Amino acid sequence: MAVRKAVVNHRIQRRAAGVLERYPTVPRALATPPPGSGLKPVMGDYGPPGIGHVVATLADPLGFSRERMKLFGPVQWTGVFGRQVVGLGSPAAIEDFLLDRKHVLSAQKGWEFLIGPFFRGGILLRDFDDHAYHRRILQQAFTRTRLVGYLNLTTPRIVRGVDSWLPAPDFPLYDHVKRLLLEQATVVFAGAELGPEATRLSRAFEDAVHGGKAIIRTNMPGGVWNRGLRGRKLLEDYFRRELPAKRAGEGEDLFSVLCHAETEDGESFTDADIVDHMIFVMMAAHDTSTIAISMLAYELARHPEWQERLRKESEALGKPTLDYADLDRLPGLEMAFKETLRMYAPVGQMVREALADTDIAGYYIPKGALVMVGAYSMMRNEEYWHDPDTFDPERFDPTRAEDKSHRFAWPPFGGGAHKCIGRYFGGMTVKATMHRMLLNYRWTVPPNYQVPLVAGTGPTPADGLPIHLRPL
């Protein structure tokens, strides 16, 4: 399986290179700024007819972004799926985007274009007052008390999952982490114990996630888009069916919590709201944490000195699993986690649609433009980070604090009104899993191995990330 994925990825990259050769760049302005505005036009090109630069962005997202930055600067546009998309690649531009001081950038319209059919109604796909209303209620599910409860549900499953891994010289880590966190999500979030129902939910959830990544975006029977829509429908049916029991019970899983969540003013969710939020939160929490754990383990395999440093830190804690209070007692792991988020941003892009003519970092953005932040490539830009392709967790040590050069130099969780509501849950999952791995195993990769990455929710291993896993 790993070999097959690597071959497919290589073919995609060769195809992307061939397409770019056949359709050379012809720069032009996205729109003409109003006379006297002092704003600069956004320059770029559409790319091959129809799909634009989709193949190139999926095959080599970092390389493509870097090339566009060289050609057009930190604010430029490209063609994607029939749309002209403005890309942002500087901290200043990202600040204007995320804070949206003029309230003209719609997350709902932006994300609808990419993943709307599968995750509409989720907190990320809501705007302005509607978003604020839903976030106030959803916040009740991510208080410290609730996080402690989720960790208590999570820990036995992390232990069982990690301990069951069979050491091997070609262990596909990404695939195993993905399976582990999918099982965790069905239990901790949906409250479905492992078994046929959980397996069915996991498969439906996977199909919905992949649907948003489809290149052919039509409801063709048997296609990725079609499977995604069927996965979404199955999830909707399951959550609607289980809602009465969850409202009547007092469970600790997220599904149960959302059924009872209420603000001080008495605001609460409708049944339809709960279904939408459950489907989205399961995707956001699972997919991003899978990337973070996998890529952190990859860098620790490439840097055994850091792996040993973190292992000694976990051993010094003297506990086989982490309690919530322990999460702040592993400073080395915290720095390594932050560095992984910098190098392999699990949310590789954020998107909005302009509801009116506006400006970002001195560039003119016309009404209707799709605007996308490239946090992944920005955090690998030498203009903002020293030696950006090198794994160097100590850049986050307070004595260096490279992430403080600009308030949005390090934005893996977004910012402003839409800052990731589950960021503490995600960090908790990553640290709990890594702690168990460090106490159980030692792992390496061949000296010349570089993981092939393709675009997914974030940069995703195309080969399953094979490591040499050995017991301690």
Secondary structure, 3 states (H helix, E strand, C coil): CHHHHHHHHHHHHHHHHHHHHHCCCCCEECCCCCCCCCCECCEEECCCCCCECHHHHHHCHHHHHHHHHHHHCCEEEEEECCEEEEEECCHHHHHHHHHCCCCCEEHHHHHHHHHHHHHCCCHHHCCHHHHHHHHHHHHHHHCHHHHHHHHHHHHHHHHHHHHCCCCCCCEEHHHHHHHHHHHHHHHHCCCCCCCHHHHHHHHHHHHHHHHCCCCCCCCCCCCHHHHHHHHHHHHHHHHHHHHHHHHHCCCCCHHHHHHHCCCCCCCCCCHHHHHHHHHHHHHHHHHHHHHHHHHHHHHHHHCHHHHHHHHHHHHHHCCCCCCHHHHHCCHHHHHHHHHHHHHCCCCCCEEEEECCCEEECCEEECCCCEEEECHHHHCCCCCCCCCCCCCCHHHHCCCCCHHHCCCCCCCCCCCHHHCCCCHHHHHHHHHHHHHHHHHHEEEECCCCCCCCEEECCCEEECCCCEEEEEEC
